[in-house]
Amino acid sequence: MKNFRNLTSRRTLLKMGLLLTGSGLVGLKTVRAFSTTTSNTPDLTEAEIQGIEKALGKKGKYNAKEVTHNTSFPRNDLAVTVKGKDVSISFGFGGWAAIKRTMDGKSAVLMSDCVLLQEEVNPLITAALESGLEVGAIHNHFFYEEPRIFYMHIHGMGEPVELAQKYATAISNTKIAVGNQPAPLNQKQDPGDKIFNVTELNNIIGHEAAINGSTIKYTVGRSDLKIMAMGAEMTSSIGLNSWASFTGSENEAYIAGDIAMLDHEVNQVISTLRKHHIEIVAIHNHMLGDDPHMIFLHYFGVGPSRELALAFRDALLVLGKKSHWHNH
């Protein structure tokens, strides 16, 4: 079996639908055969949703179309500046945990993004491992932020409520946990739709912004792709998306966000954003065992909101184009 593993890639095994029994990535212990063309992901039951929310200590949102339950974990205890300017937590300093069933319905998957100070990273790694979860990535999302912030992706497989309980245990001694979070500051700021011409930005980007306090945010999935990880379909509400968050003012806005890319799209997106004078902040994975493998690019920019929206739109237009690599 060892030699077979060495000769056969994880991706090939997933396509063959073989069951892996070796150690390592949680999802690869329990992946069973599934059809990406005929199967539909089962819904979470009402009892499971209630169990998840009880374990995590707060109400979440259930996306029935993507059969995914998502819970937000903002770091309301932090006061963050970017380039010396105060920014709200909703600009990009909130984490989340999402749970959905595998396509065969025999298990469920948890994906998450944890917002951490640097001294909080390794204690959470230990707690996650002790809770039966795994770490998929650790990285930055920003430049110029104070205090320094890191983001950790934790994942796992099991029954939906069990996963929520494991995650709750892992974060119980952190500021992420609901019981350890202060209420959001009552900041006297205009809402995002009063700060920005949202109609104009929606028309440029081709999507509708969500208003969250003084920020507006665009979230765009990869509907052109079917991405599988740990036997589950990765969709927008479980973290497979591109996004752009705007704060500041119409004439001097900040933009920060993420672009979800196939490997051949990476440098085309980089080139597009740099032509708009957008800074490239990080390029990395978020998931393990995903097929096709996705790369995520974080960016940051300052300028008139309309120009920043054009930059994000042009980056999105790169996605889904045929690979040029076969010509080289």
Secondary structure, DSSP 8 states (H G I E B T S, - for coil): -HHHHHHS-HHHHHHHT----SSSSHHHHH-----TTT-------HHHHHHHHHHHTS--EEETTTTEEEEEEE-TT--EEETTEEE-GGGT-EEEEEEEE-TTSS-EEEEEEEEEEGGGHHHHHHHHHHTT-EEEEEE---SSEES-EEEEEEEEEE-HHHHHHHHHHHHTTSTTSGGG-----------HHHHS-HHHHHHHHTS--EEETTEEEEEEE-TT--EEETTEEE-GGGT-EEEEEEEE-SSSEEEEEEEEE-GGGHHHHHHHHHHTT-EEEEEE-S-SS-BS--EEEEEEEEE-HHHHHHHHHHHHHHTT---SGGG-
